Amino acid sequence: MRIFKTAAILALMSGCAIATLDTRPASAFTLGDFIRAGRKKPEPQQQQLQSLPGVGAMVEPQQNTVSRPLPKVTGPQYYTYKADALRWVATDKLLDPVVTGSVRNGALPPMLRAPLNDARQFMPEIKVRATADVAKAIETHYGSRSDFVWIDANGVSARAKAAIAVLADAAKVGLDPQDYAVQVPSDDFDRGDMIAREKELVQFEVSLSIATLSYVQDTVRGRIDPNKISGYHDFKRKTVDLGAFLDKMSASADVATLINDQNPKSAQFAALSVELERLRAEKGVEQRVEIAPGTLLKPGQSNPELANIVSGIRIKGSDTLKADHADALAAYQGTPEYTPELVALVEAFQKEHGLKADGVVGQASLRILTGGDSTAAKINKLEVAMEQARWLPDGLGSRYVFINQPAFTASYTDNGTEQFSMRVVVGSKANQTYFFQDEIQTVEVNPYWGVPQSIIINEMLPKLRSDPGYLDRMGYQVEVGGRSVPSSSVNWNGSTASVAVRQPPSSDNALGELKILFPNAHAIYMHDTPSKSFFKRDQRALSHGCVRLADPRRMAAAVLGTSVEDVGKEINGGRNKALQVPQKVPVYVAYFTAWPNKDGAVEYFDDVYDRDMYMNRAFEATRNARRAEG
């Protein structure tokens, strides 16, 4: 019994990774392989003599040298976020040389001055700061043009007022209005001091240009540079032609629409924005649910806590769920009998919150019913999600695969409609799955598993140093410098940089019967697994970093544009084979603790990697940088 329990635990460790922070015993992985592979390969000596196709003769066995300390491969790190610093705009270079003619307005009596005719002479006196990109756009625009965007002979223009109204509403799209606040000149001023008035207007002109460009850049690409958060984030940051946009604003008859149109237009972003506005409008004290700790309710049982459970669903369930089960809710009179109608209600609630919909009210269900996220916590998750959504393309496409790690799900969308969703297993907290986007190119059936160097070094090497031939007995294939060799011939006390280890296709292969590849620097892909029981768990951060699919054949058929039956035929052929995807499919290996489902209702998930915490730190660092005194 103890052996089988150990095997189940160690099966967690199969998968893929290029680095690991696993703190479990390094020998654990090898023992698990022994238990599985030992049953299938009773004649390991024959296996170790088989060379790989196209590989030359085996090298001579190497003699072990003096044992070296065990090396360790570590994974990516989280960083202390460094926000973009502000710099002074070089306003001293913006004085138009054309206005250095005969008589300057400043020498004329106030009543004879032409309003703003020579206001550019005050540019060198303006003191404003901006990020490097915005400052450069400001200097280029005002250094090459003599007109103004936001002020006219009457003062603050209607265009300026429209832009200010948009900036003041920045919170609706998850941004901070304080980042774009501008001091607006009053209409009540001393008409005897037109020089002071013009200075104030020019200060406003440049400040509003900085604010609008900052807003546009933030809403297009986000305030936060994801690659500065951690090595687990991998995005090419979007670029915005700020100079061209400032030119557009100067000529636009509807600047509010122009600015608003820079916000993401995807249905997902719109759903997040609507949910954010709804939550901010909520008032009053949040209702709380009390359920006795340790409550466990199964279908067919009776329990006095059922009344509290139903009350929790009334509070935490969506409007759609409550409408679908209105009859059951209306008929319930607080009795302890767990009827089939109430079981169906609980199952729908569990499904809505990403739990196993089995009608069993246990620890995971109680956590949501009695705790879950407060309104403030949900608002924060929405703000984080809207920021992260800006890292992705504006509109994910009509056909794509979307993996949301905190939800432990992967969905396939075609023609703009989600076709199906399935449970997945993602990386453990010690071996986190990255956050990036790519394109699916290949489905490999009956795959080999190329063991990553991190697993060889961190988990196999301790065993190999004491038992160099164990990979031979396990049926693994070993190469050194491209040549097939017995595991027993390798000097495992030396460097493993030129050593490759792979597991041939089999029912025990760590990747199961297929893998779906989207080549990336992180060696992450989707694949099958022999460890099917993991999909029954609610918390499925269990792998080395790759994404295990509950229904890999269905996903493979979808991206290949074929049937599940045809995929099965390829697998049943028994050969390792790469099937090219006819048209590359975008895949988003994403991380959202708030994200809309296929019906547009926003769902909330646990922050399994604490990444929202690092996002909040980045927000704080950005606020501090933008508000710092020069």
C-alpha positions in Angstrom: 0.0 0.0 0.0 2.8 2.4 0.8 4.5 1.7 -2.5 1.4 2.6 -4.5 0.8 5.7 -2.5 4.4 6.8 -3.2 3.8 6.1 -6.9 0.7 8.3 -7.0 2.6 11.2 -5.3 5.6 10.9 -7.6 3.5 10.8 -10.7 3.0 14.5 -10.0 6.5 15.1 -11.0 6.3 13.8 -14.6 5.9 16.4 -17.3 8.2 19.1 -18.7 10.3 22.0 -17.5 13.5 23.8 -18.2 14.0 24.7 -14.6 12.6 23.8 -11.3 12.5 25.0 -7.7 11.2 21.7 -6.4 12.1 21.2 -2.7 11.1 17.6 -2.6 13.8 14.9 -2.2 15.8 14.7 -5.5 15.6 10.9 -5.6 11.8 10.9 -5.5 11.3 11.1 -9.2 13.5 8.1 -9.9 11.7 5.9 -7.5 8.3 6.7 -9.1 9.7 5.7 -12.5 11.1 2.5 -11.0 7.6 1.5 -9.8 5.9 2.1 -13.1 8.5 1.1 -15.6 9.8 -1.9 -13.7 6.5 -3.6 -14.3 6.7 -3.2 -18.1 10.3 -4.0 -18.9 11.3 -7.3 -17.5 14.4 -7.6 -19.8 16.1 -4.2 -19.4 19.5 -5.4 -20.7 18.1 -5.7 -24.3 16.6 -2.2 -24.1 19.9 -0.5 -23.2 21.6 -1.9 -26.3 19.2 -0.4 -28.8 20.8 2.7 -30.5 18.6 5.6 -31.6 17.9 5.9 -35.3 20.7 7.6 -37.1 23.0 7.6 -34.2 26.5 6.0 -34.4 28.1 3.3 -32.3 28.1 3.6 -28.5 31.0 5.2 -26.7 33.2 3.4 -24.3 32.0 3.4 -20.7 33.4 6.3 -18.7 35.2 5.9 -15.4 33.7 7.8 -12.5 35.8 10.6 -11.1 35.7 12.0 -7.6 32.2 12.8 -6.7 31.3 16.5 -7.0 28.7 18.4 -5.0 25.3 18.0 -6.5 24.3 20.9 -8.8 20.9 22.5 -8.7 18.9 24.2 -11.5 16.7 27.0 -10.3 13.7 28.6 -12.0 12.8 32.2 -12.9 12.6 34.8 -10.2 10.2 37.5 -9.2 11.7 41.0 -9.4 11.4 44.2 -7.4 9.4 46.2 -9.9 11.1 49.3 -11.4 8.6 51.7 -12.8 9.4 53.9 -15.8 11.0 57.1 -14.4 9.8 60.6 -15.4 12.1 63.1 -17.0 11.9 66.8 -17.6 10.5 67.8 -21.0 13.1 69.9 -22.8 10.7 72.9 -23.1 13.7 75.2 -23.5 14.1 73.8 -27.0 10.5 74.5 -28.1 10.7 78.3 -28.5 9.8 78.9 -32.1 12.5 81.0 -33.8 10.0 82.6 -36.0 8.6 84.7 -33.2 11.9 86.5 -32.6 10.9 89.3 -35.0 10.5 93.1 -34.6 8.0 93.8 -31.9 7.1 91.1 -29.3 3.7 91.0 -27.8 5.2 91.2 -24.4 6.3 94.7 -25.1 2.8 95.9 -25.9 0.1 97.1 -23.5 -2.2 94.4 -22.3 -5.2 95.6 -24.3 -3.2 95.6 -27.5 -1.9 92.0 -27.2 -3.2 89.5 -29.7 -4.3 86.5 -27.5 -1.9 83.6 -27.8 -0.2 85.1 -30.8 3.2 84.9 -29.2 2.4 82.6 -26.3 5.2 80.1 -27.4 7.7 82.5 -26.0 6.7 81.1 -22.6 7.6 77.5 -23.5 11.0 77.6 -21.8 9.4 78.6 -18.6 7.1 75.5 -18.5 8.2 72.8 -16.1 6.7 69.4 -16.8 7.8 65.8 -16.5 6.8 62.7 -18.4 8.0 59.2 -19.2 10.7 59.1 -21.9 8.3 58.1 -24.7 5.8 60.7 -23.9 8.4 63.4 -23.4 10.0 62.7 -26.8 6.6 62.9 -28.5 5.9 66.2 -26.8 9.3 67.7 -27.9 8.9 66.5 -31.5 5.3 67.8 -31.8 5.8 71.3 -30.3 9.3 71.6 -31.8 7.9 71.3 -35.3 4.5 73.1 -35.0 3.4 76.5 -34.0 -0.3 75.8 -33.3 -1.9 74.6 -30.1 -4.1 71.6 -29.5 -6.0 72.5 -26.3 -6.1 76.3 -26.0 -7.4 79.1 -28.2 -8.1 82.8 -28.0 -10.9 82.1 -25.5 -8.8 80.0 -23.2 -9.5 76.3 -22.6 -11.1 74.9 -25.8 -14.1 72.6 -26.1 -11.7 69.9 -27.4 -9.7 70.1 -24.1 -12.8 69.9 -22.0 -13.9 66.7 -23.9 -10.5 65.1 -23.4 -10.5 66.0 -19.6 -13.9 64.3 -19.2 -12.4 61.1 -20.7 -9.4 61.2 -18.5 -11.6 61.8 -15.4 -13.4 58.5 -16.2 -10.2 56.5 -16.4 -11.3 54.3 -13.4 -14.1 52.8 -15.7 -11.4 51.1 -17.7 -9.3 50.0 -14.8 -6.8 53.0 -14.8 -6.1 55.5 -12.1 -7.5 59.0 -12.9 -4.9 60.6 -10.7 -2.3 59.6 -13.3 -3.9 61.9 -15.8 -5.1 64.8 -13.6 -4.4 68.3 -15.0 -4.8 71.7 -13.3 -7.4 73.5 -15.5 -7.0 77.3 -15.7 -9.9 79.2 -14.3 -12.2 81.4 -16.5 -11.9 84.0 -13.7 -8.5 85.7 -14.2 -6.9 89.2 -14.1 -7.4 90.6 -17.5 -4.8 93.2 -16.7 -2.1 90.6 -16.5 -2.4 88.7 -19.9 1.2 87.6 -19.7 0.4 85.5 -16.5 -2.7 84.2 -18.2 -0.8 83.1 -21.3 1.8 81.4 -19.2 -0.9 79.5 -17.3 -2.6 78.4 -20.6 0.7 77.2 -22.1 1.5 75.2 -19.0 -2.0 73.7 -19.3 -1.5 73.0 -23.0 1.6 70.9 -22.5 0.3 69.2 -19.4 -2.8 68.0 -21.1 -0.9 66.7 -24.0 1.3 64.7 -21.6 -1.8 63.4 -19.8 -3.7 62.3 -22.9 -0.6 60.6 -24.4 0.1 58.9 -21.1 -3.5 57.7 -21.0 -3.4 56.4 -24.5 -0.2 54.6 -24.0 -1.4 53.0 -20.7 -4.7 51.8 -22.2 -3.1 50.3 -25.3 -0.2 48.5 -23.6 -0.8 48.8 -19.9 1.0 50.7 -17.2 3.0 47.7 -16.1 5.7 46.1 -18.2 5.1 42.4 -17.6 8.7 41.4 -18.2 9.7 43.5 -15.2 7.5 41.5 -12.9 9.2 38.1 -13.2 11.0 35.7 -15.5 7.7 33.8 -15.8 6.2 36.7 -17.9 7.2 36.8 -21.6 5.6 39.4 -23.8 6.8 41.7 -26.5 5.5 45.1 -25.2 3.3 47.0 -27.6 4.4 50.2 -29.1 2.3 53.3 -29.6 3.0 56.1 -32.1 2.4 58.9 -29.7 3.5 61.6 -32.0 1.1 60.6 -34.7 -1.7 60.4 -32.2 -1.1 63.9 -30.9 -1.3 65.1 -34.5 -4.7 63.3 -34.8 -6.0 64.9 -31.7 -5.0 68.3 -32.9 -7.2 67.8 -36.1 -10.0 65.8 -34.5 -13.6 67.1 -34.3 -14.4 64.4 -31.7 -11.4 63.9 -29.5 -13.4 62.1 -26.8 -14.3 59.3 -29.3 -10.8 59.2 -30.6 -9.3 58.7 -27.1 -11.9 56.2 -26.0 -11.4 54.1 -29.1 -7.9 53.4 -27.9 -9.3 51.2 -25.2 -9.4 47.4 -25.8 -12.5 46.5 -27.8 -12.6 42.7 -27.0 -15.8 41.2 -25.6 -13.7 40.0 -22.6 -12.5 43.5 -21.7 -16.0 44.9 -22.1 -17.3 42.2 -19.7 -14.6 43.1 -17.2 -15.4 46.8 -17.5 -19.1 46.2 -16.9 -18.5 44.1 -13.9 -16.1 46.7 -12.5 -18.7 49.4 -12.8 -21.4 47.2 -11.2 -19.2 46.3 -8.2 -18.2 49.9 -7.6 -21.9 50.9 -7.6 -22.7 48.4 -4.9 -23.4 49.9 -1.5 -24.1 48.7 2.0 -22.5 46.0 4.2 -21.6 42.8 2.4 -23.7 39.8 3.5 -21.7 37.0 5.1 -22.6 33.3 5.5 -21.8 31.2 8.5 -21.5 27.4 8.0 -20.2 25.1 10.8 -16.6 24.3 10.2 -16.0 20.8 9.0 -19.4 20.4 7.4 -19.6 17.7 4.8 -22.8 17.1 2.9 -23.3 14.4 0.3 -26.4 13.8 -2.0 -29.1 11.8 -0.2 -28.0 13.0 3.3 -29.6 15.3 5.7 -27.8 18.1 7.5 -29.1 21.2 9.5 -26.4 23.3 7.8 -28.2 22.9 4.5 -30.2 26.1 5.2 -27.0 28.0 5.5 -25.6 26.4 2.4 -28.6 27.5 0.4 -28.4 31.0 1.9 -24.8 31.1 0.7 -25.8 30.2 -2.8 -28.4 33.0 -2.8 -25.7 35.5 -2.0 -22.8 34.1 -4.0 -24.6 32.6 -7.0 -24.9 34.5 -10.2 -28.2 35.9 -11.4 -28.3 33.4 -14.2 -27.8 30.5 -11.8 -30.6 31.7 -9.5 -32.9 32.2 -12.5 -32.2 28.7 -13.8 -33.0 27.2 -10.3 -35.7 29.6 -9.3 -38.2 26.9 -8.6 -35.9 25.0 -6.2 -34.9 28.2 -4.4 -38.6 29.3 -4.0 -39.7 25.8 -2.8 -37.0 25.4 -0.2 -38.3 25.9 3.3 -35.1 25.5 5.3 -35.4 21.8 5.9 -32.3 19.6 6.3 -33.1 17.1 3.5 -30.7 17.3 0.6 -33.2 16.7 -2.2 -32.2 16.0 -5.9 -33.4 19.6 -6.8 -31.0 21.1 -4.2 -28.2 18.7 -5.4 -28.7 20.1 -8.9 -28.5 23.7 -7.5 -25.3 22.9 -5.6 -23.8 21.2 -8.7 -24.5 24.3 -10.8 -22.9 26.5 -8.2 -19.8 24.3 -8.1 -19.5 24.4 -11.8 -19.9 28.2 -11.9 -16.9 28.5 -9.5 -14.7 26.0 -11.3 -15.2 23.2 -8.8 -15.9 19.5 -9.4 -19.7 19.5 -9.9 -20.5 16.4 -7.8 -23.0 17.9 -5.3 -20.7 17.1 -2.4 -20.4 20.2 -0.2 -16.9 19.9 1.3 -13.9 22.1 2.1 -13.6 23.7 -1.4 -17.3 24.6 -1.6 -17.4 25.9 2.0 -14.5 28.2 1.2 -16.4 29.9 -1.5 -19.7 30.0 0.3 -18.3 31.4 3.6 -15.4 33.4 2.3 -14.6 33.9 -1.3 -13.6 37.3 -2.5 -15.0 40.5 -0.9 -16.2 43.2 -3.2 -13.0 45.1 -2.7 -10.9 42.0 -3.5 -13.0 41.4 -6.7 -12.5 45.0 -7.8 -8.7 44.5 -7.3 -8.8 41.3 -9.4 -10.7 43.1 -12.1 -8.2 46.0 -12.2 -5.4 43.5 -12.4 -7.2 41.5 -15.1 -7.9 44.6 -17.2 -4.2 45.6 -17.0 -3.1 42.1 -18.1 -5.7 42.0 -20.9 -3.8 44.9 -22.5 -0.7 42.7 -22.9 -2.7 40.5 -25.2 -3.9 41.4 -28.7 -7.0 43.5 -28.8 -9.3 40.7 -29.8 -8.0 37.2 -29.3 -9.1 36.2 -32.8 -11.9 34.1 -34.2 -10.1 30.8 -33.5 -7.8 30.2 -30.6 -7.0 28.2 -27.5 -7.1 29.9 -24.2 -5.5 28.4 -21.1 -6.3 30.2 -17.8 -4.0 28.9 -15.1 -5.9 30.0 -12.0 -9.1 28.5 -13.4 -7.3 25.2 -14.4 -9.1 25.2 -17.7 -8.3 25.3 -21.4 -10.9 26.3 -23.9 -11.1 26.1 -27.7 -12.9 29.0 -29.6 -13.8 28.8 -33.3 -15.7 31.4 -35.3 -15.7 33.6 -32.2 -17.7 31.1 -30.1 -16.3 28.8 -27.4 -16.7 25.2 -28.6 -15.6 23.5 -25.5 -13.6 23.8 -22.3 -11.7 21.2 -20.3 -9.9 20.7 -17.0 -6.1 21.1 -17.0 -3.2 20.5 -14.7 -0.7 23.4 -14.6 2.7 23.9 -13.0 3.1 23.7 -9.2 4.0 26.8 -7.3 7.6 25.6 -7.3 7.5 24.9 -11.1 5.2 27.6 -12.4 3.7 27.8 -15.9 4.7 30.9 -17.8 2.4 33.7 -18.9 2.8 34.2 -22.7 1.2 33.8 -26.1 2.2 31.6 -29.1 0.9 29.6 -32.0 0.1 25.9 -32.1 2.0 24.2 -34.9 2.2 20.5 -34.4 0.4 17.5 -32.7 2.8 14.6 -31.9 1.2 11.2 -31.4 2.9 8.5 -29.4 5.5 11.1 -28.3 8.9 10.7 -26.8 9.5 12.6 -23.6 12.7 14.5 -23.7 13.7 14.8 -20.0 14.6 18.4 -19.3 18.0 19.2 -17.9 16.4 20.6 -14.7 14.8 17.2 -14.0 18.0 15.3 -14.9 20.1 17.5 -12.6 17.6 18.1 -9.7 15.9 14.8 -9.6 17.7 12.0 -11.5 21.3 12.9 -10.8 21.4 11.9 -7.1 20.2 8.4 -8.1 22.4 8.1 -11.1 25.5 8.8 -9.1 24.9 5.8 -6.9 23.3 3.7 -9.6 24.5 4.7 -13.1 22.6 2.0 -14.9 19.2 2.7 -13.6 18.0 4.5 -16.7 18.9 1.4 -18.7 16.7 -0.7 -16.6 13.9 1.8 -16.8 13.9 1.7 -20.6 15.0 5.4 -21.0 17.3 6.2 -23.9 20.5 8.2 -23.3 22.6 10.1 -25.7 26.0 11.8 -25.2 27.0 14.2 -27.9 24.3 12.8 -30.2 25.4 9.2 -29.8 23.3 6.5 -28.1 25.0 5.1 -25.0 24.1 3.0 -22.0 23.3 5.0 -18.9 25.9 3.0 -17.1 28.6 4.3 -19.4 28.0 8.0 -18.6 30.2 9.8 -16.0 27.3 11.2 -13.9 29.9 13.1 -11.7 30.7 15.3 -14.7 28.7 17.8 -16.6 25.4 16.7 -18.1 25.2 19.6 -20.6 25.8 17.1 -23.5 23.7 14.4 -22.1 20.2 13.9 -23.5 17.7 11.5 -21.8 14.3 10.6 -23.3 11.5 8.2 -22.6 10.2 6.2 -25.6 6.5 6.1 -26.4 4.6 3.7 -24.1 1.5 3.6 -21.9 3.7 4.8 -19.0 5.2 7.7 -21.0 5.0 10.9 -18.9 3.3 12.7 -21.9 0.7 10.0 -22.5 -0.5 9.4 -26.0 0.0 12.9 -27.6 1.4 16.4 -27.1 0.4 19.6 -28.7 3.4 21.9 -29.5 3.7 25.6 -29.8 7.5 26.1 -29.9 8.7 28.5 -27.2 11.8 29.3 -25.2 10.2 27.8 -22.1 9.7 24.3 -23.4 6.0 24.4 -22.4 3.3 22.5 -24.3 0.0 20.8 -23.8 -0.1 17.0 -23.4 -1.8 13.9 -22.2 -0.9 12.2 -19.0 -1.2 8.7 -17.5 -2.1 10.4 -14.2 -5.8 10.9 -14.9 -6.8 11.1 -11.2 -5.3 14.6 -10.9 -8.2 16.0 -13.0 -10.6 15.1 -10.2 -9.0 17.6 -7.9 -10.2 21.2 -7.5 -6.6 22.5 -7.0 -4.6 21.3 -10.0 -1.2 23.2 -9.8 0.7 20.0 -9.8 3.0 19.7 -12.9 6.5 20.7 -13.8 5.2 23.6 -15.8 3.5 22.1 -18.9 -0.2 21.9 -19.3 -1.9 18.5 -19.0 -5.2 18.1 -20.7 -8.2 16.1 -19.4 -9.3 15.4 -23.0 -6.2 15.7 -25.2 -7.8 13.9 -28.2 -10.6 16.4 -28.4 -8.1 19.4 -28.3 -5.9 17.7 -30.9 -8.8 17.1 -33.2 -9.9 20.7 -32.9 -6.5 22.3 -33.7 -5.9 19.7 -36.5 -9.4 20.4 -38.0 -10.2 16.7 -37.9 -12.2 14.2 -35.9 -11.5 12.6 -32.6 -11.8 9.2 -34.3 -9.1 10.2 -36.8 -6.8 11.2 -34.0 -7.4 7.9 -32.4 -6.4 6.1 -35.5 -3.1 7.9 -35.6 -2.5 7.0 -32.0 -3.5 3.4 -32.5 -0.9 3.1 -35.3 1.7 3.0 -32.6 4.3 5.1 -34.3 5.8 8.3 -33.1 4.4 10.8 -35.7 4.3 14.6 -36.0 1.0 15.9 -37.5 1.3 19.5 -38.8 -1.6 21.8 -37.9 -3.1 23.0 -41.3 -3.3 26.6 -40.0 -1.5 27.8 -37.0 -3.8 28.4 -34.0 -3.1 31.2 -31.5 -2.7 29.9 -27.9 -2.8 32.1 -24.9 -1.1 30.6 -21.8 -2.7 33.1 -19.5 -3.1 34.0 -15.9 -6.3 35.8 -14.9 -7.9 35.6 -11.5 -11.0 37.3 -12.9 -12.2 36.4 -16.4 -15.5 36.1 -18.2 -16.9 32.7 -19.1 -18.5 31.9 -22.5 -21.7 33.6 -21.4 -19.9 36.8 -20.5 -20.3 36.4 -16.7 -17.1 37.2 -14.8 -15.7 34.4 -12.7 -13.1 34.7 -9.9 -10.3 32.3 -9.1 -7.6 31.8 -6.5 -4.3 33.5 -7.1 -2.4 30.2 -7.1 1.0 31.8 -7.8 0.5 35.0 -5.9 1.0 37.0 -9.1 -1.7 39.5 -8.3 0.4 40.4 -5.3 3.3 41.3 -7.5 1.0 43.2 -9.8 -0.2 45.3 -6.9 3.3 46.0 -6.0 4.0 47.1 -9.5 0.9 49.4 -9.4 2.3 50.9 -6.2 5.7 51.5 -7.7 4.2 53.1 -10.7 2.0 55.4 -8.7 5.0 56.4 -6.6 7.2 57.1 -9.7 4.5 59.2 -11.3 3.8 61.3 -8.2 7.4 61.8 -7.2 8.6 65.3 -6.9 11.2 66.3 -9.5 
